[in-house]
């Protein structure tokens, strides 16, 4: 074998190895549906892989200003090159602070990261579980006026509804919420009025002591 043929074979083998390595790469990307979210929005993101080499991926939430790295959703099934995921619950105003966040996906030996923000827009987002509670309260199923008043108290304590302290009674009393307030709650549950509109109506009712907390 002459030297020219030997060099040709070496080049062919090198190109083959490079092509094989590129094909087997586990390259992964992650992107959110938008950069800026606000309370009440649902986080939506997309995981893209060049090739399916593993059935599972892990996504971590990173709170940038607190250096917190915590599992957000582990064992995500990767069945195609593009996997779209929407969080089951919206950003809760009592839990999620305004600021910078990031998502990090780990797929095989590869890691990718993307950033997003939670910004203030002036809108109020009521936690999803209060919606479920309101549904039961409206039909008087296991939830009393006092139970729903405790939910309103939770909104006040977490400053979702803002009431001056002197407007809140401290004495223990029987709680009776007028029936027409349930109509407001029913409109909210049915999506006829927004979280902000419903929260402001509750805020007014507490301030004028129609609802006592």
GIPEPE-V713356 format. One record per residue. N is the residue number from 0. PSI is psi in radians with two decimals (none if undefined). Layout:
n=N psi=PSI
n=N psi=PSI
This chain:
n=0 psi=2.20
n=1 psi=2.94
n=2 psi=-0.61
n=3 psi=-0.77
n=4 psi=-0.66
n=5 psi=-0.75
n=6 psi=-0.67
n=7 psi=-0.74
n=8 psi=-0.73
n=9 psi=-0.76
n=10 psi=-0.74
n=11 psi=-0.76
n=12 psi=-0.70
n=13 psi=-0.77
n=14 psi=-0.70
n=15 psi=-0.74
n=16 psi=-0.74
n=17 psi=-0.80
n=18 psi=-0.74
n=19 psi=-0.72
n=20 psi=-0.70
n=21 psi=-0.71
n=22 psi=-0.63
n=23 psi=0.03
n=24 psi=2.55
n=25 psi=0.60
n=26 psi=2.39
n=27 psi=2.57
n=28 psi=2.66
n=29 psi=2.41
n=30 psi=2.53
n=31 psi=2.81
n=32 psi=-0.41
n=33 psi=2.92
n=34 psi=-0.73
n=35 psi=2.14
n=36 psi=2.89
n=37 psi=2.99
n=38 psi=2.36
n=39 psi=-0.30
n=40 psi=2.71
n=41 psi=2.21
n=42 psi=2.22
n=43 psi=2.28
n=44 psi=2.86
n=45 psi=2.30
n=46 psi=2.21
n=47 psi=2.25
n=48 psi=2.59
n=49 psi=-0.52
n=50 psi=2.49
n=51 psi=1.81
n=52 psi=-0.12
n=53 psi=2.62
n=54 psi=-0.25
n=55 psi=2.59
n=56 psi=2.78
n=57 psi=2.38
n=58 psi=2.32
n=59 psi=2.50
n=60 psi=2.33
n=61 psi=2.09
n=62 psi=1.85
n=63 psi=-0.76
n=64 psi=-0.04
n=65 psi=0.03
n=66 psi=0.73
n=67 psi=2.24
n=68 psi=1.93
n=69 psi=2.54
n=70 psi=2.26
n=71 psi=-0.88
n=72 psi=1.88
n=73 psi=2.88
n=74 psi=0.89
n=75 psi=2.24
n=76 psi=2.17
n=77 psi=1.77
n=78 psi=-0.15
n=79 psi=3.02
n=80 psi=-0.43
n=81 psi=2.16
n=82 psi=2.10
n=83 psi=2.34
n=84 psi=2.35
n=85 psi=2.30
n=86 psi=2.49
n=87 psi=-0.38
n=88 psi=2.61
n=89 psi=2.97
n=90 psi=2.13
n=91 psi=2.21
n=92 psi=-0.45
n=93 psi=-0.26
n=94 psi=-0.75
n=95 psi=2.03
n=96 psi=2.76
n=97 psi=2.54
n=98 psi=-2.88
n=99 psi=2.41
n=100 psi=2.95
n=101 psi=2.71
n=102 psi=2.41
n=103 psi=2.20
n=104 psi=2.42
n=105 psi=2.11
n=106 psi=1.91
n=107 psi=-2.20
n=108 psi=0.02
n=109 psi=2.58
n=110 psi=2.36
n=111 psi=2.74
n=112 psi=2.58
n=113 psi=2.71
n=114 psi=2.69
n=115 psi=2.89
n=116 psi=2.65
n=117 psi=2.03
n=118 psi=2.77
n=119 psi=2.25
n=120 psi=-0.08
n=121 psi=-0.18
n=122 psi=2.63
n=123 psi=2.37
n=124 psi=1.99
n=125 psi=2.34
n=126 psi=2.48
n=127 psi=-0.58
n=128 psi=-0.42
n=129 psi=-0.54
n=130 psi=-0.77
n=131 psi=-0.69
n=132 psi=-0.73
n=133 psi=-0.67
n=134 psi=-0.75
n=135 psi=-0.59
n=136 psi=-0.68
n=137 psi=-0.72
n=138 psi=0.15
n=139 psi=0.79
n=140 psi=1.70
n=141 psi=-0.10
n=142 psi=2.08
n=143 psi=3.01
n=144 psi=-0.68
n=145 psi=-0.67
n=146 psi=-0.78
n=147 psi=-0.57
n=148 psi=-0.62
n=149 psi=-0.63
n=150 psi=-0.70
n=151 psi=-0.70
n=152 psi=-0.67
n=153 psi=-0.74
n=154 psi=-0.65
n=155 psi=-0.78
n=156 psi=-0.58
n=157 psi=0.21
n=158 psi=0.48
n=159 psi=-0.68
n=160 psi=2.20
n=161 psi=2.01
n=162 psi=2.26
n=163 psi=2.51
n=164 psi=-0.59
n=165 psi=-0.16
n=166 psi=-0.06
n=167 psi=2.12
n=168 psi=2.62
n=169 psi=-0.19
n=170 psi=2.61
n=171 psi=2.22
n=172 psi=2.87
n=173 psi=2.33
n=174 psi=2.19
n=175 psi=1.98
n=176 psi=2.25
n=177 psi=2.56
n=178 psi=-0.57
n=179 psi=-0.33
n=180 psi=-0.56
n=181 psi=-0.54
n=182 psi=-0.72
n=183 psi=-0.78
n=184 psi=-0.66
n=185 psi=-0.71
n=186 psi=-0.69
n=187 psi=-0.80
n=188 psi=-0.66
n=189 psi=-0.02
n=190 psi=0.25
n=191 psi=-0.40
n=192 psi=2.68
n=193 psi=2.97
n=194 psi=-0.76
n=195 psi=-0.80
n=196 psi=-0.74
n=197 psi=-0.74
n=198 psi=-0.71
n=199 psi=-0.59
n=200 psi=-0.70
n=201 psi=-0.70
n=202 psi=-0.76
n=203 psi=-0.75
n=204 psi=-0.61
n=205 psi=-0.75
n=206 psi=-0.69
n=207 psi=0.12
n=208 psi=0.44
n=209 psi=-0.63
n=210 psi=2.20
n=211 psi=2.28
n=212 psi=none
